[in-house]
Amino acid sequence: MDPGALAALLLLGGIAAFLVIGAPVSVAVGLSSLAAMFVILGTEDGVLTSAQQIFRGINSFPLLAIPFFVLAGVIMNNGGIALRLINAAKVLVGKAPGSLAQTNVAANALFGAVSGSGVAAAAAVGSTMGPLQAKDGYERSFSAATNIASAPSGMLIPPSNLMIVYSLVSGSSVAALFVAGYLPGIAWAVVCMAIVHLYARKRPELKVTDRLGVAQAFKVLLDAVPALLLIVVVIGGILAGVFTPTEASCIAVLYALLLSFLYRAISVRQLPGILMDATRTTSVVMFLIGVSTIMGFVLSFARIPQMVSEAMFSLTRNPVMLLLLIAVMLLVIGCFMDPTPAVLIFTPIFLPIVESFGIHPVHFGLMIVFALSIGTITPPVGPILFVGAKVADLGIEDVIRRLIPFFVALIVVLIIVIFTPGMSLWLPGLLGLL
């Protein structure tokens, strides 16, 4: 058998086999890629080249932003910031129908934008808002579904670790990707609010949050300003050219730490535990990026991207149908794989196809991140789905039915994002980032 074909068989078959038996994605990718390298280069050269590829994959200054943004998110999750953002969201939502559930959506978008983590948002906001909504007559399953469905909006609104990973693979500007995420991220939150509004219209007995007086509302918003200023400092500094995204991530850590100490929400004794939590998350991501670099070498040698392109072009050469086909594939992939490995594995395969039709890499980045973010709330793997259900003390089967309207609405928005390039490219173009 041709070495390239055998390497491709070992790589793809090995990953599938390891995932079936429940091995971690990083282990599946790493061992399968190593086996394929043995076929391509032999045992000794395969081991040496694999080690070099791992080092090359993680030897990146922009990539340093990930551990620091992860650490900033962990500090915020422990630093009393969530409650202040929830209170600010209550003021912003006002007396809208289903105001408590609307507050949940707004708070998830705000907290996700500050922390960059949909899972952290679902845990921090859901644990506070769930009991309040149950007390006011909301069905627990609907409250949980609202929390789960709205949490991934923070994966699109910057800063976003997933955008940093995509920029590494695609060579796109991190700043452009960050800015491009605003409109799709806000659209995600808006459609979730629309579903809540429709639910609340059928439940007129639900209590509406009491409107605060002007002085009290001003005090609540003022209390949340320091947390919200983090977004201004980080994104504003990047756009103004004051610091790089990596330097911005360090600023985010220092700012979050200072803020948490001022709020007296964390102590020095808690720092080792916080650092350990951030280290666990970072080590998984960085190891995955390293072994994915070996996989990229094998993919290139075996011409797998070209073969996928030829197979898709044999089905259709209509750009609309091809984009829809890629979107369906990404939605299915997201059901079975976390977003980070999916971006690392499938961006090199799909990006050349869409670029052949003149689609901008930043636009495709938003498409792939949006589609894979939907995967975080879908079974059987969805991490936000499981965290949100656990926080609500419900089974997955109790939540899924309530999530269906959100799924439908988010898929409609995904189609709009795909076929409306301006939604992703207008802001970066306006700021001269493209």
Summary of the structure (lengths in Angstrom):
residues: 434
radius of gyration: 22.0
end to end distance: 44.6
largest distance: 76.4
contacts: 1594
relative contact order: 0.15
helix: 81%
strand: 0%
